[in-house]
């Protein structure tokens, strides 16, 4: 496989082409629309908030900013209500971001999964919510496709 066939090259090239189309075609309104991300009530029923990754056009020459840890999707099935925070970290590593509040905390992650029957990757955002005793209250995926990969229910793939 040459460099032009790698997922990173394809993603970076696609991002550059999209940025060029925006600049040349003057589609700034379309870019604002693309930033909206509807809440998926199946994978994220409590409408938990996730941060967006934003890049300016000059930043497209740097490596792709949404590289996550590649993990075996089955490991996430072990993260269940009541699991201690230390066990979560032992299973999936340290979070990218922690938010602490008086009643508990939230840990944010990003993971890259290989799509079923493909060499392509999907970057998945994952949030673990802890109660005041640092035990899992809930864990949710931003996208249903990610939840389906973990549960092994990716129909049609």
NORHUVEN-V887757 format. One record per pair of residues at least 24 apart in sequence whose ideal C-beta (glycine too) atoms are under 8 Angstrom apart, sorted by sequence separation. I is the first residue (numbers start at 1). J is the second residue. D is the distance in Angstrom with one decimal. If there is no record, write none. Layout:
BEGIN
i-><I:I>
j-><J:J>
d-><D:D>
END
This chain:
BEGIN
i-><69:105:106:122:104:105:124:104:104:122:103:104:103:105:102:104:95:104:113:116:23:92:115:22:111:113:19:116:118:15:69:71:73:88:117:19:68:69:70:116:68:69:70:71:115:67:68:69:70:16:66:68:70:15:16:67:85:51:12:86:88:15:79:85:76:84:85:12:70:84:85:12:83:84:11:82:83:81:82:8:68:81:8:67:68:80:81:51:66:79:81:48:50:79:76:77:76:77:50:73:74:50:73:48:73:48:46:48:50:46:45:44:43:44:43:44:43:43:43:40:42:40:43:40:43:37:42:7:7:7>
j-><93:129:130:146:129:130:149:130:131:149:131:132:132:134:132:134:128:137:146:149:57:126:149:57:146:149:57:154:157:55:109:111:113:128:157:60:109:110:111:157:110:111:112:113:157:110:111:112:113:60:110:112:114:60:61:112:130:97:60:134:136:64:128:134:126:134:135:63:121:135:136:64:135:136:64:135:136:135:136:63:123:136:64:123:124:136:137:108:123:136:138:106:108:139:139:150:150:151:125:149:150:127:150:127:152:129:138:140:142:140:140:140:140:141:141:142:142:143:144:142:144:143:146:144:147:142:147:119:120:121>
d-><6.1:7.7:7.4:6.7:6.5:4.9:7.6:4.8:4.7:7.5:7.2:5.4:5.6:7.5:7.8:7.9:7.5:6.4:6.8:7.1:6.9:7.9:7.6:8.0:7.8:5.1:4.8:4.9:7.6:7.8:7.7:5.3:5.9:5.8:5.3:5.5:7.2:7.6:7.1:3.8:3.6:5.5:5.0:7.7:6.9:7.8:4.2:7.1:7.4:5.1:6.3:4.5:7.6:5.0:8.0:6.5:5.6:7.4:6.9:7.9:6.5:7.5:6.6:4.2:7.4:6.3:7.2:7.6:7.9:5.7:7.7:6.0:6.5:7.9:5.3:5.2:4.5:7.8:6.3:7.1:5.4:5.6:6.0:7.6:7.1:6.6:6.7:7.1:4.4:6.2:6.9:7.5:7.2:4.9:7.5:6.6:4.6:7.6:5.1:5.1:7.6:6.8:4.6:5.4:7.7:7.2:7.1:5.8:4.9:7.2:7.7:4.9:6.2:6.9:4.6:6.4:7.2:6.4:4.3:7.5:5.2:6.4:7.2:4.8:4.2:7.6:7.3:7.0:6.1:5.5>
END
